[in-house]
Amino acid sequence: MKRRDFLAASAALSLLASSPALAAKKAAAKKSLPKPANKPADSANSGTAAQSEPRSVISFSDEPPAAWRTYDIRSSIALNKISGKTRVWLPLAQYKDTPWQRSLGHHWQGNFESAGIYRDPVAEMEVFYADWKDGTATPQLQIVSQVATQDRHFDITRRGAAVERNEVLRRCLHPTEQMPTDGLVRRTAERAIGRIKDPVAQGKAIYDWVVENTKHDPKLPGCGSGDIMTMLESGRLGGKSADIALLFVGLCRSMGIPARPVFGLRVDYSRLFGGLGATGKLGQAQHCRAEFYAPGYGWIPVDPSDVGKSILDENLTGADSKLVVLKKLLFGFWEMNWIGFNAAQDVDLRGATGKRLPFLAFPQAESENGRFDSLDTERFSYSVSASRVES
């Protein structure tokens, strides 16, 4: 990506932003981010009283304090038509603080027998769980998570990012059950890259190929299945955010470029397009993005699926100036009206008897009736709301 193209894309973001959004950002400059007390991350609790788990906050001296926004994310779950002992799992915000997201703590209540949080350090994932004993008529819980975010920008003119650990990079090259990295996947990536050798330019070429060749399919449930081989073998490259983001990740990995999906939840309006923001109830607002690693630059964020979603929502044509700007912006930029959960794939839920999941973006439950998720509305009542915290 040429320097002038990057600078033009960065400037375009401010042109797309609404005046109220800019005013709110300036007003936020006078406010500081709250810092709750530090407590252990792994916890387990019993009873029905409200529980809490405050988190520590790391200060980043080189980041502008004006951009941070803090949200309370309220999730409510109730289960119906179940029998026997029951457990629920709910993905939480990424526990590692970054220059664009900080998890500030959680508190919860419900009629569970026990509940708590466990951490999977390999997957860099934190999961809330709750257990109900046999005979509980209507298992239910409410959990509130507080998260602070600010927009994430990649600057191609700046090098010197912190070097990622080798074991993390190796994991981000591995194939998964639904995302092989050989055969048709590699051949497709080779066609997309051609003779390009620079890692950043290779990632950009793959991003461009995915954006140009995939279509957003709103009819699919959830955020998609992530089965990229079925997409490529059929030639029907339609999908939801997980399908398109994982296609980008798989193509990158097949060429030796470390890459990973990041599953999360939209929680606020978008300054780009209305369809890229959260509206109303958020129980179906899960959205998957991606990032790839380039030596000297670190992790570079991309959001290829939202290009296709905008084309469909806004009836954009290939020559539309808005689409040209959006394609440039979503390579190297995350609008943080979205909370990142995890980058986990081939997930084994702790204490589960059912099969592993390709990823964890939605709450899951398991009882003697078997495994079911929040898309099973007959047995699973799931709602989410988000509110801005003023301080």
Sine and cosine of phi, psi and omega as CSV:
sin_phi,cos_phi,sin_psi,cos_psi,sin_omega,cos_omega
0.00,0.00,0.82,-0.57,-0.02,-1.00
-0.94,0.34,0.49,-0.87,-0.05,-1.00
-0.86,0.52,-0.67,0.74,-0.04,-1.00
-0.92,0.40,-0.54,0.84,0.05,-1.00
-0.92,0.39,-0.64,0.77,0.01,-1.00
-0.90,0.43,-0.71,0.71,-0.03,-1.00
-0.91,0.42,-0.59,0.81,0.05,-1.00
-0.91,0.42,-0.66,0.75,0.01,-1.00
-0.91,0.42,-0.64,0.77,0.01,-1.00
-0.90,0.43,-0.66,0.75,0.00,-1.00
-0.92,0.39,-0.51,0.86,-0.04,-1.00
-0.91,0.41,-0.48,0.88,0.01,-1.00
-0.85,0.52,-0.70,0.72,-0.02,-1.00
-0.92,0.39,-0.50,0.87,0.04,-1.00
-0.95,0.33,-0.54,0.84,0.00,-1.00
-0.98,0.22,-0.37,0.93,-0.07,-1.00
-0.93,0.36,0.60,-0.80,0.03,-1.00
-0.98,0.18,0.39,-0.92,0.00,-1.00
-0.87,0.50,-0.68,0.74,0.04,-1.00
-0.87,0.50,-0.59,0.81,0.00,-1.00
-0.91,0.41,-0.66,0.75,0.02,-1.00
-0.92,0.40,-0.62,0.78,0.02,-1.00
-0.90,0.44,-0.65,0.76,0.01,-1.00
-0.91,0.42,-0.61,0.79,0.00,-1.00
-0.91,0.42,-0.65,0.76,0.01,-1.00
-0.92,0.39,-0.62,0.78,0.01,-1.00
-0.90,0.43,-0.56,0.83,-0.02,-1.00
-0.93,0.38,-0.29,0.96,-0.02,-1.00
-0.89,0.46,-0.38,0.92,-0.06,-1.00
-1.00,0.00,0.02,1.00,-0.08,-1.00
-0.92,-0.40,0.52,-0.85,0.00,-1.00
-0.95,-0.32,0.39,-0.92,-0.03,-1.00
-0.98,0.19,0.74,-0.67,0.01,-1.00
-0.92,0.38,0.53,-0.85,0.01,-1.00
-0.82,-0.58,0.99,-0.11,0.01,-1.00
-0.95,0.31,0.24,-0.97,-0.02,-1.00
-0.92,0.39,0.44,-0.90,-0.03,-1.00
-1.00,0.00,0.77,-0.64,0.07,-1.00
-0.66,-0.75,0.26,-0.97,-0.04,-1.00
-0.86,0.51,0.55,-0.84,-0.06,-1.00
-0.99,0.14,-0.51,0.86,-0.06,-1.00
-1.00,-0.09,0.80,-0.60,-0.05,-1.00
-0.51,-0.86,0.38,-0.92,0.10,-1.00
-0.60,-0.80,0.66,-0.75,-0.10,-1.00
-0.66,-0.75,0.42,-0.91,0.04,-1.00
-0.76,-0.65,0.33,-0.94,0.00,-1.00
0.99,-0.13,-0.09,-1.00,-0.08,-1.00
-0.94,-0.33,-0.06,1.00,-0.01,-1.00
-0.94,0.35,0.41,-0.91,0.03,-1.00
-0.90,0.44,0.65,-0.76,0.00,-1.00
-0.87,-0.49,0.38,-0.93,0.00,-1.00
-0.57,-0.82,0.40,-0.91,0.02,-1.00
-0.58,-0.81,0.99,0.11,0.03,-1.00
-0.88,0.47,0.38,-0.92,-0.04,-1.00
-0.81,-0.59,0.40,-0.92,0.06,-1.00
-1.00,0.09,0.39,-0.92,0.01,-1.00
-0.82,-0.57,0.77,-0.64,0.03,-1.00
-1.00,-0.06,0.69,-0.72,0.00,-1.00
-1.00,0.00,0.72,-0.69,0.07,-1.00
-0.94,-0.34,0.92,-0.39,-0.13,-0.99
-0.94,0.34,-0.40,0.92,-0.11,-0.99
-0.99,-0.11,0.17,0.98,-0.04,-1.00
-0.96,-0.28,0.61,-0.79,0.00,-1.00
-0.94,0.33,0.83,-0.56,-0.05,-1.00
-0.93,0.37,-0.28,0.96,-0.11,-0.99
-0.92,0.40,-0.47,0.88,-0.22,-0.98
-1.00,0.09,-0.21,0.98,-0.12,-0.99
-0.95,0.31,0.69,-0.73,0.11,-0.99
-0.81,-0.59,0.68,-0.74,-0.03,-1.00
-0.92,-0.40,0.70,-0.72,-0.04,-1.00
-0.81,-0.58,0.59,-0.81,0.26,-0.96
-0.99,-0.16,0.87,-0.50,0.00,-1.00
-0.97,-0.26,0.91,-0.42,-0.05,-1.00
-0.96,-0.27,0.87,-0.49,0.01,-1.00
-0.90,-0.43,0.73,-0.68,0.03,-1.00
-0.82,-0.57,0.73,-0.69,-0.02,-1.00
-0.76,-0.65,0.70,-0.71,0.14,-0.99
-0.66,-0.75,0.69,-0.72,-0.04,-1.00
-0.94,-0.33,0.59,-0.81,-0.04,-1.00
-0.74,-0.67,0.43,-0.90,0.10,-1.00
0.83,0.56,0.73,0.68,0.03,-1.00
-0.82,-0.58,0.28,-0.96,0.05,-1.00
-0.56,-0.83,0.42,-0.91,0.01,-1.00
0.99,0.14,-0.02,-1.00,0.05,-1.00
-0.89,0.46,0.58,-0.82,-0.10,-0.99
-0.68,-0.73,0.61,-0.79,0.10,-0.99
-0.76,-0.65,0.60,-0.80,0.07,-1.00
-0.87,-0.49,0.62,-0.78,0.12,-0.99
-0.86,-0.52,0.67,-0.74,-0.01,-1.00
-0.71,-0.71,0.85,-0.53,0.04,-1.00
-0.92,0.39,0.64,-0.77,0.01,-1.00
-0.93,-0.37,0.19,-0.98,0.03,-1.00
-0.87,0.50,0.52,-0.85,0.02,-1.00
-0.79,0.61,0.75,-0.66,-0.11,-0.99
-0.99,0.11,-0.30,0.95,0.01,-1.00
-0.99,0.10,0.84,-0.54,0.03,-1.00
-0.93,0.37,0.65,-0.76,0.04,-1.00
-0.77,-0.64,0.16,-0.99,0.06,-1.00
-0.92,0.39,-0.07,1.00,0.00,-1.00
-0.83,-0.56,-0.13,0.99,0.02,-1.00
-0.44,-0.90,0.64,-0.76,0.06,-1.00
-0.68,-0.74,0.78,-0.63,0.08,-1.00
-1.00,0.01,0.85,-0.53,-0.15,-0.99
-0.97,-0.22,-0.11,0.99,0.06,-1.00
0.65,-0.76,0.18,-0.98,-0.04,-1.00
-0.62,-0.78,0.52,-0.85,0.25,-0.97
-0.61,-0.80,0.48,-0.88,-0.16,-0.99
-0.53,-0.85,0.32,-0.95,0.06,-1.00
-0.43,-0.90,0.32,-0.95,0.00,-1.00
0.28,-0.96,-0.08,-1.00,-0.01,-1.00
-0.99,-0.16,0.44,0.90,0.03,-1.00
-0.94,0.33,0.32,-0.95,0.11,-0.99
-0.99,0.14,-0.63,0.78,0.06,-1.00
-0.45,-0.89,0.40,-0.92,-0.01,-1.00
-0.36,-0.93,0.34,-0.94,0.02,-1.00
0.04,-1.00,-0.26,-0.97,-0.03,-1.00
-0.76,-0.65,0.70,-0.71,0.15,-0.99
-0.84,-0.55,0.42,-0.91,-0.08,-1.00
-0.87,-0.50,0.73,-0.69,0.10,-1.00
-0.96,-0.29,0.99,-0.14,-0.10,-0.99
-0.92,0.38,-0.47,0.88,0.01,-1.00
-0.93,0.37,-0.71,0.70,0.02,-1.00
-0.99,0.11,-0.08,1.00,-0.07,-1.00
0.78,0.63,0.78,0.63,-0.11,-0.99
-0.77,-0.64,0.64,-0.77,0.08,-1.00
-0.88,-0.48,0.73,-0.68,-0.10,-0.99
-0.76,-0.65,0.74,-0.67,0.13,-0.99
-1.00,0.04,0.63,-0.78,0.06,-1.00
-0.72,-0.70,0.43,-0.90,0.09,-1.00
-0.57,-0.82,0.61,-0.79,-0.02,-1.00
-0.87,-0.50,0.67,-0.74,0.09,-1.00
-0.86,-0.51,0.63,-0.77,0.01,-1.00
-0.98,0.18,0.29,-0.96,0.03,-1.00
-0.87,0.50,0.70,-0.71,0.04,-1.00
0.98,-0.19,-0.13,0.99,0.06,-1.00
-0.93,0.37,0.86,-0.51,-0.13,-0.99
-0.90,0.44,-0.81,0.59,-0.02,-1.00
-0.70,-0.72,1.00,0.01,0.05,-1.00
-0.84,0.54,0.70,-0.71,0.01,-1.00
-0.46,-0.89,0.43,-0.90,0.05,-1.00
-0.40,-0.92,0.35,-0.94,0.12,-0.99
-0.72,-0.70,0.72,-0.69,0.04,-1.00
-0.72,-0.69,0.70,-0.72,0.03,-1.00
-0.90,-0.44,0.82,-0.58,0.05,-1.00
-0.90,-0.43,0.69,-0.73,0.05,-1.00
-0.95,-0.32,0.79,-0.61,-0.08,-1.00
-0.69,-0.73,0.66,-0.76,0.08,-1.00
-0.93,-0.37,0.64,-0.77,-0.02,-1.00
-0.68,-0.74,0.38,-0.92,0.26,-0.97
-0.55,-0.84,0.45,-0.89,-0.10,-1.00
-0.84,0.54,0.57,-0.82,-0.06,-1.00
-0.95,-0.31,0.81,-0.58,-0.04,-1.00
-0.84,-0.54,0.64,-0.77,0.16,-0.99
-0.97,-0.24,0.79,-0.62,-0.01,-1.00
-0.92,-0.38,0.95,-0.30,-0.05,-1.00
-0.94,0.35,-0.25,0.97,0.01,-1.00
-0.99,0.10,-0.08,1.00,-0.04,-1.00
-0.87,-0.49,0.77,-0.63,0.09,-1.00
-0.91,-0.41,0.03,-1.00,0.08,-1.00
0.99,-0.16,0.35,0.94,0.05,-1.00
-0.91,0.41,0.42,-0.91,0.02,-1.00
-0.87,0.50,0.66,-0.75,-0.02,-1.00
-0.97,0.25,0.74,-0.67,0.03,-1.00
-0.97,0.24,0.49,-0.87,0.03,-1.00
-0.90,0.43,0.58,-0.82,-0.05,-1.00
-0.89,0.47,-0.61,0.79,-0.03,-1.00
-0.92,0.39,-0.54,0.84,0.06,-1.00
-0.93,0.37,-0.71,0.71,0.01,-1.00
-0.89,0.46,-0.63,0.78,0.03,-1.00
-0.89,0.45,-0.67,0.74,0.02,-1.00
-0.89,0.46,-0.54,0.84,-0.05,-1.00
-1.00,0.08,0.26,0.97,0.15,-0.99
-0.90,-0.44,-0.16,0.99,-0.10,-1.00
-0.96,0.27,0.56,-0.83,0.19,-0.98
-0.97,0.26,0.29,-0.96,0.10,-1.00
-0.80,-0.60,0.02,-1.00,-0.04,-1.00
-0.86,0.52,-0.61,0.79,-0.04,-1.00
-0.96,-0.26,0.04,1.00,-0.07,-1.00
-0.68,-0.73,0.97,0.22,0.09,-1.00
-0.94,0.35,0.26,-0.96,-0.02,-1.00
-0.81,-0.59,0.27,0.96,0.02,-1.00
-0.85,-0.53,-0.16,-0.99,0.10,-0.99
0.83,0.56,-0.79,-0.61,-0.08,-1.00
-0.88,0.48,-0.57,0.82,0.00,-1.00
-0.90,0.44,-0.74,0.67,-0.01,-1.00
-0.92,0.40,-0.66,0.75,0.00,-1.00
-0.88,0.47,-0.62,0.79,0.03,-1.00
-0.91,0.42,-0.68,0.73,0.01,-1.00
-0.90,0.43,-0.63,0.78,0.02,-1.00
-0.89,0.46,-0.63,0.78,0.05,-1.00
-0.92,0.40,-0.60,0.80,-0.02,-1.00
-0.93,0.36,-0.61,0.79,-0.09,-1.00
-1.00,0.08,-0.61,0.79,-0.05,-1.00
0.91,0.42,-0.80,-0.60,-0.06,-1.00
-0.99,-0.14,0.14,0.99,-0.03,-1.00
-0.91,0.41,0.71,-0.71,-0.03,-1.00
-0.92,-0.38,-0.51,0.86,-0.05,-1.00
-0.92,0.38,0.76,-0.65,-0.06,-1.00
-0.86,0.51,-0.65,0.76,0.02,-1.00
-0.91,0.42,-0.69,0.72,0.01,-1.00
-0.92,0.40,-0.55,0.83,0.07,-1.00
-0.90,0.43,-0.72,0.70,0.04,-1.00
-0.87,0.49,-0.63,0.77,0.03,-1.00
-0.91,0.41,-0.64,0.77,0.02,-1.00
-0.90,0.44,-0.66,0.75,0.04,-1.00
-0.92,0.39,-0.69,0.72,0.07,-1.00
-0.83,0.56,-0.74,0.67,0.00,-1.00
-0.87,0.49,-0.67,0.74,-0.01,-1.00
-0.89,0.45,-0.71,0.71,0.00,-1.00
-0.89,0.45,-0.70,0.71,0.00,-1.00
-0.88,0.48,-0.66,0.75,-0.07,-1.00
-0.97,0.24,-0.42,0.91,-0.16,-0.99
-0.93,-0.36,-0.12,0.99,-0.01,-1.00
-0.95,-0.32,0.36,-0.93,0.05,-1.00
-0.74,-0.67,0.61,-0.79,0.06,-1.00
-0.96,0.26,0.76,-0.65,0.00,-1.00
-0.88,-0.47,0.99,-0.16,-0.07,-1.00
-0.95,0.31,-0.17,0.99,-0.05,-1.00
-0.98,0.20,-0.32,0.95,-0.02,-1.00
-0.95,0.30,0.54,-0.84,0.01,-1.00
-0.97,0.25,0.43,-0.91,0.08,-1.00
0.87,0.50,-0.68,-0.73,0.07,-1.00
-0.92,-0.39,0.39,0.92,0.06,-1.00
0.98,-0.21,0.04,-1.00,-0.05,-1.00
-0.98,-0.17,-0.42,0.91,-0.03,-1.00
0.98,0.20,0.27,0.96,-0.01,-1.00
-1.00,0.03,1.00,0.03,-0.14,-0.99
-0.97,0.24,-0.42,0.91,0.02,-1.00
-0.92,0.39,-0.65,0.76,0.04,-1.00
-0.88,0.47,-0.65,0.76,0.04,-1.00
-0.87,0.49,-0.77,0.64,-0.08,-1.00
-0.94,0.33,-0.65,0.76,-0.02,-1.00
-0.92,0.39,-0.58,0.81,-0.01,-1.00
-0.98,0.17,-0.39,0.92,-0.09,-1.00
0.98,0.20,-0.01,1.00,0.03,-1.00
-0.99,-0.13,1.00,-0.08,-0.12,-0.99
-1.00,-0.04,0.76,0.65,0.09,-1.00
-0.97,-0.24,0.56,-0.83,-0.01,-1.00
-0.05,-1.00,-0.07,-1.00,0.08,-1.00
-0.98,-0.18,-0.19,-0.98,-0.15,-0.99
-0.88,0.47,-0.63,0.78,-0.01,-1.00
-0.92,0.40,-0.64,0.77,0.01,-1.00
-0.88,0.47,-0.73,0.69,-0.09,-1.00
-0.96,0.27,-0.66,0.75,0.04,-1.00
-0.91,0.43,-0.66,0.75,-0.01,-1.00
-0.94,0.33,-0.48,0.88,0.11,-0.99
-0.90,0.44,-0.70,0.71,0.07,-1.00
-0.86,0.52,-0.73,0.69,-0.03,-1.00
-0.88,0.47,-0.72,0.69,-0.02,-1.00
-0.89,0.46,-0.66,0.75,0.03,-1.00
-0.90,0.44,-0.67,0.74,0.05,-1.00
-0.88,0.48,-0.76,0.65,-0.04,-1.00
-0.87,0.49,-0.59,0.81,-0.03,-1.00
-0.90,0.44,-0.38,0.92,0.01,-1.00
-0.98,-0.19,0.21,0.98,0.03,-1.00
0.99,0.17,0.31,0.95,0.05,-1.00
-0.98,-0.17,0.91,-0.42,0.03,-1.00
-0.86,0.51,0.74,-0.67,-0.01,-1.00
-0.46,-0.89,0.39,-0.92,0.01,-1.00
-0.44,-0.90,0.51,-0.86,0.14,-0.99
-0.99,0.17,0.37,-0.93,0.15,-0.99
-0.74,-0.67,0.92,-0.39,-0.03,-1.00
-1.00,0.00,0.62,-0.78,-0.04,-1.00
-0.28,-0.96,-0.36,-0.93,-0.15,-0.99
-0.61,-0.79,0.76,-0.65,0.12,-0.99
-0.96,0.28,0.71,-0.70,-0.07,-1.00
-0.76,-0.65,-0.08,1.00,-0.07,-1.00
-0.51,-0.86,0.17,-0.99,0.01,-1.00
-0.92,0.38,0.31,-0.95,0.02,-1.00
-0.96,-0.30,0.63,-0.78,0.11,-0.99
-0.99,0.13,-0.13,0.99,-0.03,-1.00
-1.00,-0.02,-0.92,0.39,0.05,-1.00
-0.62,-0.78,0.52,-0.86,-0.03,-1.00
-0.84,0.54,-0.61,0.79,-0.03,-1.00
-0.93,0.36,-0.23,0.97,0.00,-1.00
-0.99,-0.10,0.20,0.98,0.04,-1.00
-0.88,-0.47,0.06,-1.00,0.02,-1.00
-1.00,0.03,0.70,-0.71,0.05,-1.00
-0.70,-0.71,0.74,-0.67,0.06,-1.00
0.90,0.44,-0.65,-0.76,-0.02,-1.00
-0.95,0.31,0.63,-0.77,-0.15,-0.99
-0.97,-0.25,0.13,0.99,-0.05,-1.00
-0.89,0.46,-0.32,0.95,0.03,-1.00
-0.89,-0.47,0.36,0.93,-0.07,-1.00
-1.00,-0.10,0.31,0.95,0.03,-1.00
-0.90,0.43,0.59,-0.80,-0.07,-1.00
-0.49,-0.87,0.67,-0.74,-0.03,-1.00
-0.94,-0.33,0.75,-0.66,0.11,-0.99
-0.91,-0.42,-0.16,-0.99,-0.01,-1.00
-0.48,-0.87,0.25,-0.97,0.11,-0.99
-0.48,-0.88,0.49,-0.87,0.06,-1.00
-0.75,-0.66,0.35,-0.94,-0.13,-0.99
-0.96,-0.29,0.73,-0.68,0.09,-1.00
-0.78,-0.63,0.79,-0.61,0.00,-1.00
-0.82,0.58,0.71,-0.71,-0.01,-1.00
1.00,-0.02,-0.43,0.90,-0.03,-1.00
-0.92,-0.38,-0.34,0.94,-0.06,-1.00
0.98,0.20,-0.50,-0.86,-0.05,-1.00
-0.99,0.14,0.78,-0.63,-0.04,-1.00
-0.93,-0.35,0.85,-0.53,-0.07,-1.00
-0.99,0.14,0.58,-0.82,0.11,-0.99
-0.63,-0.77,0.33,-0.94,0.04,-1.00
-0.57,-0.82,0.93,0.37,-0.11,-0.99
-0.91,0.41,-0.52,0.85,-0.08,-1.00
-0.93,0.36,-0.49,0.87,-0.02,-1.00
-0.96,0.29,-0.31,0.95,0.13,-0.99
-0.91,0.42,-0.76,0.66,0.02,-1.00
-0.90,0.44,-0.61,0.79,0.02,-1.00
-0.90,0.44,-0.64,0.77,0.01,-1.00
-0.93,0.37,-0.62,0.79,0.05,-1.00
-0.85,0.53,-0.69,0.72,-0.02,-1.00
-0.96,0.30,-0.74,0.68,-0.06,-1.00
-0.92,0.40,-0.64,0.77,-0.13,-0.99
-0.98,-0.20,0.05,1.00,-0.03,-1.00
0.81,0.59,0.74,0.67,-0.03,-1.00
-1.00,0.10,0.56,-0.83,0.10,-0.99
-0.97,-0.25,0.24,-0.97,-0.06,-1.00
-0.87,0.50,-0.47,0.88,-0.04,-1.00
-1.00,-0.05,0.00,1.00,-0.05,-1.00
-0.91,0.41,0.76,-0.65,-0.04,-1.00
-0.89,0.46,-0.55,0.84,0.03,-1.00
-0.89,0.46,-0.63,0.77,0.00,-1.00
-0.93,0.36,-0.63,0.77,0.03,-1.00
-0.86,0.51,-0.72,0.70,0.02,-1.00
-0.90,0.44,-0.70,0.71,-0.05,-1.00
-0.88,0.47,-0.67,0.74,0.02,-1.00
-0.85,0.52,-0.66,0.75,0.01,-1.00
-0.93,0.36,-0.67,0.74,-0.05,-1.00
-0.90,0.44,-0.68,0.74,-0.14,-0.99
-0.99,0.17,0.04,1.00,0.28,-0.96
-0.99,-0.17,0.97,-0.24,0.01,-1.00
0.98,-0.17,0.17,0.98,-0.04,-1.00
-0.58,-0.81,0.72,-0.69,0.21,-0.98
-0.87,-0.49,0.86,-0.50,0.18,-0.98
-0.97,0.23,0.88,-0.47,-0.16,-0.99
-1.00,0.00,0.80,0.60,0.29,-0.96
-1.00,-0.02,0.41,0.91,-0.16,-0.99
-0.63,-0.78,0.62,-0.79,0.01,-1.00
-0.95,-0.30,0.82,-0.58,0.05,-1.00
-0.99,0.15,0.75,-0.66,0.03,-1.00
-1.00,-0.05,-0.90,0.44,-0.11,-0.99
-0.27,-0.96,0.19,-0.98,0.07,-1.00
-0.90,-0.44,0.38,0.93,-0.13,-0.99
-0.96,0.27,0.64,-0.77,0.12,-0.99
-0.75,-0.66,0.42,-0.91,-0.07,-1.00
0.78,0.63,0.89,0.45,-0.17,-0.98
-1.00,0.04,0.81,-0.59,0.17,-0.99
-0.98,-0.21,0.92,-0.38,0.00,-1.00
-0.96,0.29,0.69,-0.72,-0.04,-1.00
-0.92,0.39,0.80,-0.60,0.02,-1.00
0.99,0.11,0.07,1.00,-0.04,-1.00
-1.00,0.06,0.45,-0.90,0.10,-1.00
-0.95,-0.31,-0.29,0.96,0.01,-1.00
-0.97,0.23,0.05,-1.00,-0.06,-1.00
-0.95,0.31,0.28,-0.96,0.01,-1.00
-0.93,0.36,0.38,-0.92,0.00,-1.00
-0.98,-0.22,0.53,-0.85,0.07,-1.00
-0.91,0.41,-0.51,0.86,0.08,-1.00
-0.27,-0.96,0.21,-0.98,-0.02,-1.00
-0.83,-0.56,0.99,-0.16,0.06,-1.00
-0.87,-0.49,-0.38,0.93,-0.04,-1.00
-0.88,-0.47,0.45,-0.90,0.09,-1.00
-0.87,0.49,0.53,-0.85,0.02,-1.00
-0.80,-0.60,0.46,-0.89,0.06,-1.00
-0.66,-0.75,0.45,-0.89,0.01,-1.00
-0.57,-0.82,0.75,-0.66,0.07,-1.00
-0.60,-0.80,-0.20,-0.98,0.04,-1.00
-0.93,0.36,-0.21,0.98,0.12,-0.99
-0.98,0.20,-0.14,0.99,-0.02,-1.00
0.96,-0.29,-0.18,-0.98,-0.01,-1.00
-1.00,0.02,0.68,-0.74,0.14,-0.99
-0.49,-0.87,0.36,-0.93,-0.05,-1.00
-0.85,-0.53,-0.04,-1.00,-0.13,-0.99
-0.94,0.34,-0.18,0.98,0.09,-1.00
-0.98,0.20,-0.23,0.97,0.08,-1.00
-1.00,0.09,0.99,0.11,-0.17,-0.99
-0.95,0.33,-0.27,0.96,0.06,-1.00
-0.94,0.34,-0.56,0.83,-0.05,-1.00
-0.94,-0.35,-0.28,0.96,-0.15,-0.99
-0.81,-0.58,0.91,-0.41,0.11,-0.99
-0.98,-0.22,0.89,-0.46,-0.13,-0.99
-0.69,-0.72,0.82,-0.58,0.05,-1.00
-0.68,-0.74,0.53,-0.85,0.01,-1.00
-0.68,-0.73,0.63,-0.77,0.14,-0.99
-0.68,-0.74,0.40,-0.91,0.00,-1.00
-0.72,-0.70,0.64,-0.77,0.05,-1.00
-0.70,-0.71,0.58,-0.81,0.02,-1.00
-0.97,0.24,0.70,-0.71,0.00,-1.00
-0.99,-0.12,0.86,-0.50,0.04,-1.00
-0.99,-0.11,0.72,-0.69,-0.03,-1.00
-0.72,-0.69,0.00,0.00,0.00,0.00
